[in-house]
Every structure is written in structure tokens, then in C-alpha cells.
Amino acid sequence: MRLLGPAVVLLLGGATAGADSLFTLTPCRVVDTRATQTPLTGSQLFTLIEGTCGVPIWATAVAANVTLINPTANASLGLAPGDQAASGTNVVSVAAGGVRAGFAVLPLATDQSGTVLAFPTFATAGAKTDLAIDVSAYFAPDNAGAPVEGQGQMYSQGGDGDPGGATDPRLDPRPNTLGQPQLPSNTNPARLGGPGRPAAAAGIIPIGMDRVTHRYFVDHGAIKVLIGVSSDIGCHLHLTSDGSQCSFDSSQSSWYVNVLRDAASKGLNKMRLLVTRNGGDWQSKETCAALEGAFHDQPFRYHQDKTGKHGIGYWYLDQQNIQFFKNLKAVVEFAKQQGIYVEVTFFGPWVGIFELGPWHPDHARLSTDLTTPIGFNDRSYFAKLDPSNGGVNVNEAMRAYQMQVMHWTVDTLWSYDNVYWEIANEPEKYIPESTGCGAPTTATALAADVAQWQNMMIDDLAAYEQNNYVSTGLLAHPHLIAVQPFSPEGANIYAANGNVDVINGHYTTVRPKNGGLGAIDLARGYANQPKILGFNEGKITGLNADGSTNKDGTANGGQADSARAEAWEFMVDQGGTFDHFGYYYSSANGRQIRQQLGALKSFLSSLALRHLTTSPDVADRSRPGARWVNIGPSPYNPVTPPDNTKFWAALEPSSTATIIQYVLYIHHSQPRHMDENPAEPYLAFGGYQPLFGSYQESLRLCLGPQPGTFAAQWIDPSTNMPIGSAQTIPWAGSTTCGNGGPGSVTVTTSQSYSYDIALLVTKQ
């Protein structure tokens, strides 16, 4: 065997590597046909990503030594991106029986499969050769620079048909548990990683619930406040957005690599991803023309024979789409590298066009039977049980495939400690409607009915992860499970469920007129519940730049002031996570929102959160205000809301606190309702419309029974920067000065502010 000198070839095709950054690796062998006993005889694809060598799925090219080994005839080797034809410059040539290496920069497939196509040429027909590829670096893009303004919104449930409609009889009267004493916690300690977890505790430790407050996430003992801007929960999908929503399409300016780097650079650490939608995608909703490129953005294998209705093929519900889960894993992996936690939502029961999706009988099949339709006979049964025929029917037969989606997802992501699960996005539905495409009007899915389905999914998920990953010692404790009720009844159902760790709310819905449950209403009403409370969809933010308002409330990326207000108020109500919805990567409004939410996360991370609690006066909403400050009554009084446009939230020391802090956040807003009210701007989901003015605060504080010295600092919420100098307050101690009464102390009058302000008081 002859060893020849090295060849050097730079293979720079298309847009590869030239504008990307180089990331070095420890030299590592990704291909060796001798080990697999599969020598090259003709063209062959090789995958260079996601293996032990550390080349990530977002790589666009690799730097590698390519070695031909002992060909049976004179040979040369060409390499091309895996999704292109076998053509291009030879990388290396060698005589029969020889060994020769060449260095090359190898562009990878543009479809992010991470493949290269190797195509040998032999002097003699029927020859073969072994091949080795050793990578030493990879190329990946930096953030895209100055992309154009853009809009786009993944169709989530919305508009007049959104959950919370007045037609649900179970919402009137409201359940009376809001604001009542804490329910007994049925939380299984093993879910928290605390006493009672399996002895095999050496496994991976996912993000959990803090066992002191039961209101915050904890990661390896440290409280984590999760603040983010989810990019329409579709970073792993091939969405075209002109710089608005996140996409797995690397040609988009809002490619997920750019989006997540941008989020991390602004201090954000939370996002959502959606695994399966009830419906499909359209080019034209009116004509029901399906969107071709979205067929593979489902967890099921797609059979594209175009014999189904609307020119669509079939999805095999018994076979997973391997590439879909690779893409999902790639986004979660990159999020982990950026310090971002991921809420993985299994189901979107009302997202998309049902008649164009994989759960409809027109397009759902089994791989063993392409002729027999399967699927739900009404969209509503996706999120509620069908009791007819004793539950033995076509709709209940579909539960196995819903559970299988969860199992596939757990099997893909179980090893990630930056992940927790959400069963469903907005599972309740109160207003029957048709999605078009000639479909009949779908039935409703009310809270109690949805609870039966959701509890079935929760129990199955908890058991699957326990049996396969916790009991085996692979996980030290299960991943957290979240639910998203849209009504007080829904929240009550899950408040005492031991397998539910997080209860999410959507939107602000200030003074809801239809019985719905907004996220801030949830935080105040459930202030004493031992659950993490999340605000995981808050896309409703304000007016457009020209002062107009969109009927769907998206408002051209949103107004930063109202987005900031709902985030600060919810989190200072002891919320565990806030997630604005609608990334608007290229929008100036979007960038401003992300920067300001990053400032909120910085502020919260500086607090002694285990020593703080929501004021009892805030929790029951019937008292004149937080007892430690004369802020006045809350506009959230559920019976007779006062005519008050000053909204606020407050925290105070818990009964066991050794670090003494008080927090107050104030903003001046006009509520926007869910109906056309000429006196108030329209917004489909409610929300805040800022009332800009010139405000000052002169407050009196009652700082508890222990004497000491306090520092009081006014803060600008948009930047988390101090306003003026801190005031030193000598405090003699008092238990009788609540709500600014005798014995309270006056804090320095704030400087004039235009919309919102925060106050932090800390005992020295």
C-alpha cells in the first residue's frame, strides 16, 4: 500500500461559508467505511451532523480531511451538498492500492439534513474504495444584519371565536375558589426532585419547581425566572415570514439560529415550540388551496401521492416523521447552548385548517392501509372525549396516536434539562365555527369536557416518562407538566392535580366581560395556589405606529409600552414565566419589546424571590390595596371595578423572610375590551392601552415590625435603570401603619414619569 502526499482543495459552492463564521472542533472522524464494511462503489450520501463529533444541525459547511483508502483501481472522489447533483471539483485522486488525503471545505445540504454526496470515479468498472472523513471545524451564520421590516403571524386561535366566549354555561356564575385559601397540594415530591424521588438520582436533572415558593422554576438548586418572546411557536417549522416569525428555513432572516442568538443577546431565556397542530396550512383559506411546503412540518410521515382531497396526500399516523423530530431536537439543542428554556407544547387543537391536516379522515391513514380513512369525525373531539358507544368509536381510537406523539417527543427530548411539557395550547372552545373548505360547523369543547381528555393525556405522559426514564435512572425526576385553561373552571380543575406543575394563562383580558380567564386575573385569583403560574401568550400589545389598531390585535409587532406593562404586572404578581407571543424579528417594535423584557428579567433576577410573596390584599382583590403602601384599590375588583386607570402589582416579605424587600410596579392604562366599545379601542383579547401623561408618586410605606435602615429606589421599567438617587429610610418598626396609616414613612416623591414606574425597597 502506497501513501501519497496530501492534496488540498477548497470546495466553496453557492453561498456556503463565505459569510459565515468558523467554529473549530477537536479533529474527529465522522465517516470511515472500513468500520461499517461499506466501501464506496458509486454515489453515496453521508450525514456529518448530530454525531459524536459535535457538528450541529445549523452548520452550513465543514472543514475536513477527506481520505481515499486502498482503491481497487485508480480513483478520484468528488463531494457535493447532499441535496445537489453529483458534479463539481474532485477533492482527491489516488492510484490503485494507495492512500491519499485532501483538505476541503464541504458545503452541506441546504435542506439542513447535514449531508454530503460522495461520488467516486474509477478507472475500471466494478472497482471500490474505502473513505474516511475527519472534521476539524464547521461554518455557521452570524446574526443577519439589518433585515427589512416584516410582519407575519402563525395562525393561532384568535379573533371573535377565541376561547372565553359567553356561551359556556359553566362560566356563569364564576366558581368561588378565586382568592380563597390555598388548596392542599397533591404534588408528588418525586416530580420536584425532592424527597421521594428514585434512589437513582445520578440521572439528568430537568428544570423543576422550587420547593420553597412553589411559584418559580429551579435549575440545579437556583431559581430561574423565565422571560421570553416565543416566535409563534414555530422555530422548527419551515415558515416564510419576511423577518417576522421564526423559521427553520435558513434562507429566512428570521432563521431560528439568528432568532435564538438575538433572544439570548437581549437577556431572554424562554421560548415555546408546538409539536402537532389539529389543522394544516393554506395558501388561500377561501379556496382551500394547501401550502405545499408545510406538509412535512408535522410529526407524521407524509405520503405525497396527491390522491386525497384538495390535492393533498396522506399522513401515516403510525409512523413518525424522523426529520421533523430531528429539526425539533436541533432547535432545543441550540436553545440549550444559548441558555434558553423550552416549553414544548404537544397539541394545538384549534390551530390551522382541520380539513387540510393530518387528523382529518380525508388525509389520515395507517401505513399498512392506504384506503381506510381514520381521523376525528369532528374537530372538537381532538380535545374532548366522545362518550358514545361506551367510548368505543372512531374518535376514541385516535387517542393512541395522540399519546404516540407525546411518546415520540419524550423519546427525542428526554435528555434535555432545559425542557418542560405543555399538554395543549388553548384546548377550550366555546363558539362553534367552521374553518372553511366546505366543512360543517364544529362543535364546542367546554372546560369540563376538555379536562377529561387533558387528564388522560397528563396521566399517560407522566406514566410514560416515569416508567421509561425516571424508574430506569436516566432522569432524576420527571420534566414538569403545564396546562393552559382559559376559564376559571378549567383552572380549578387542574389546581389540585398532582401531575400538573404549571398553570398557564393567555392575554391580559382586563375586566373580562365574558367569563374568560386572563393571565393576570389568573395570577391574582390563584395567588395562594402551590403552582407555577405562567403567562405564555401575550401577543396583544398596542396600537400600530400610525395609531391604528388591527382587529386581530397583532398591531404590527406590538407596542412596547403595553407589552412591558402586562409583563411587569404579571411577574410582580409572583408569576413564574412571561412569554410574549409574536417575535417580529425584523420589526423595530419587536426589537424594543425584546430589549425591555430583558430588562425585566434582569430586575427580577436581582430579587430575593424565595423571601417574597404576593400581598394578601392583592390576592383577594377586595381590600383597599397592598397593606405596606397607600397605593389605593386595585382596578381588578371583580364585582364593582372602580373607575381607575392606575394599575399596579406588589410583593412583600414572606412570613419567614430573612432578606427583607418590597416591590411595587405601577402603570397608567385604559383597558381595551373584547367587543366593539366606542369608548375604548378594540382589541380581540382585551389588554392595556397606555395613557401617557405626566405622573408623580408620593407614597407612604409601612415596612414591618423589625426596626432597621431601608433603601428605597425608583426604577425605570423600560431599562431597569435607577431614577434619581436611592433614599435612606430609618425605620423604627410598626405593625399598625398599614395602607399608609399613622406611623408610616414617606418615600421621596418620584420624578415625573410618562407611563410606568417601579419601586424597590430593601432593608440594609
C-alpha positions, 0 to 999 in steps of 0.5 A: 500500500502506497501513501501519497502526499496530501492534496488540498482543495477548497470546495466553496459552492453557492453561498456556503461559508463565505459569510459565515463564521468558523467554529473549530472542533477537536479533529474527529472522524465522522465517516470511515467505511472500513468500520461499517464494511461499506466501501464506496462503489458509486454515489453515496450520501453521508450525514456529518451532523448530530454525531459524536463529533459535535457538528450541529444541525445549523452548520452550513459547511465543514472543514475536513480531511477527506481520505481515499483508502486502498482503491481497487483501481485508480480513483478520484472522489468528488463531494457535493451538498447532499441535496445537489447533483453529483458534479463539481471539483474532485477533492482527491485522486489516488492510484490503485492500492494507495492512500491519499488525503485532501483538505476541503471545505464541504458545503452541506445540504441546504435542506439542513439534513447535514449531508454530503454526496460522495461520488467516486470515479474509477478507472475500471468498472466494478472497482471500490474504495474505502473513505474516511472523513475527519472534521476539524471545524464547521461554518455557521451564520452570524446574526443577519444584519439589518433585515427589512421590516416584516410582519407575519403571524402563525395562525393561532386561535384568535379573533371573535371565536377565541376561547372565553366566549359567553356561551359556556354555561359553566362560566356563569356564575364564576366558581368561588375558589378565586382568592380563597385559601390555598388548596392542599397540594397533591404534588408528588415530591418525586416530580420536584426532585425532592424527597421521594424521588428514585434512589437513582438520582445520578440521572439528568436533572430537568428544570423543576419547581422550587420547593420553597415558593412553589411559584418559580422554576429551579435549575440545579438548586437556583431559581430561574425566572423565565422571560421570553418572546416565543416566535409563534411557536414555530422555530422548527417549522419551515415558515416564510415570514419576511423577518417576522416569525421564526423559521427553520428555513435558513434562507429566512432572516428570521432563521431560528439560529439568528432568532435564538442568538438575538433572544439570548443577546437581549437577556431572554431565556424562554421560548415555546415550540408546538409539536402537532397542530389539529389543522394544516396550512393554506395558501388561500383559506377561501379556496382551500388551496394547501401550502405545499411546503408545510406538509412535512412540518408535522410529526407524521410521515407524509405520503405525497401521492396527491390522491386525497382531497384538495390535492393533498396526500396522506399522513401515516399516523403510525409512523413518525416523521424522523426529520421533523423530530430531528429539526425539533431536537436541533432547535432545543439543542441550540436553545440549550447552548444559548441558555434558553428554556423550552416549553414544548407544547404537544397539541394545538387543537384549534390551530390551522385548517382541520380539513387540510391536516393530518387528523382529518379522515380525508388525509389520515391513514395507517401505513399498512392501509392506504384506503381506510380513512381514520381521523376525528369525525369532528374537530372538537373531539381532538380535545374532548372525549366522545362518550358514545358507544361506551367510548368505543368509536372512531374518535376514541381510537385516535387517542393512541396516536395522540399519546404516540406523539407525546411518546415520540417527543419524550423519546427525542427530548428526554435528555434535555434539562432545559425542557418542560411539557405543555399538554395543549395550547388553548384546548377550550372552545366555546363558539362553534365555527367552521374553518372553511373548505366546505366543512360543517360547523364544529362543535364546542369543547367546554372546560369540563369536557376538555379536562377529561381528555387533558387528564388522560393525556397528563396521566399517560405522559407522566406514566410514560416518562416515569416508567421509561426514564425516571424508574430506569435512572436516566432522569432524576425526576420527571420534566414538569407538566403545564396546562393552559385553561382559559376559564376559571373552571378549567383552572380549578380543575387542574389546581389540585392535580398532582401531575400538573406543575404549571398553570398557564394563562393567555392575554391580559383580558382586563375586566373580562366581560365574558367569563374568560380567564386572563393571565393576570386575573389568573395570577391574582385569583390563584395567588395562594395556589402551590403552582407555577403560574405562567403567562405564555401568550401575550401577543396583544400589545398596542396600537400600530405606529400610525395609531391604528389598531388591527382587529386581530390585535397583532398591531404590527409587532406590538407596542412596547409600552403595553407589552412591558406593562402586562409583563411587569404586572404579571411577574410582580404578581409572583408569576413564574414565566412571561412569554410574549407571543409574536417575535417580529424579528425584523420589526423595530417594535419587536426589537424594543419589546425584546430589549425591555423584557430583558430588562425585566428579567434582569430586575427580577433576577436581582430579587430575593424571590424565595423571601417574597410573596404576593400581598394578601390584599392583592390576592383577594382583590377586595381590600383597599390595596397592598397593606405596606403602601397607600397605593389605593384599590386595585382596578381588578375588583371583580364585582364593582371595578372602580373607575381607575386607570392606575394599575399596579402589582406588589410583593412583600416579605414572606412570613419567614423572610430573612432578606427583607424587600418590597416591590411595587410596579405601577402603570397608567392604562385604559383597558381595551375590551373584547367587543366593539366599545366606542369608548375604548379601542378594540382589541380581540383579547382585551389588554392595556392601552397606555395613557401617557401623561405626566405622573408623580408618586408620593407614597407612604410605606409601612415596612414591618415590625423589625426596626432597621435602615431601608433603601428605597429606589425608583426604577425605570421599567423600560431599562431597569435603570435607577431614577434619581438617587436611592433614599435612606429610610430609618425605620423604627418598626410598626405593625399598625401603619398599614395602607399608609396609616399613622406611623408610616414613612414617606418615600421621596416623591418620584420624578415625573414619569410618562407611563410606568414606574417601579419601586424597590425597597430593601432593608440594609 
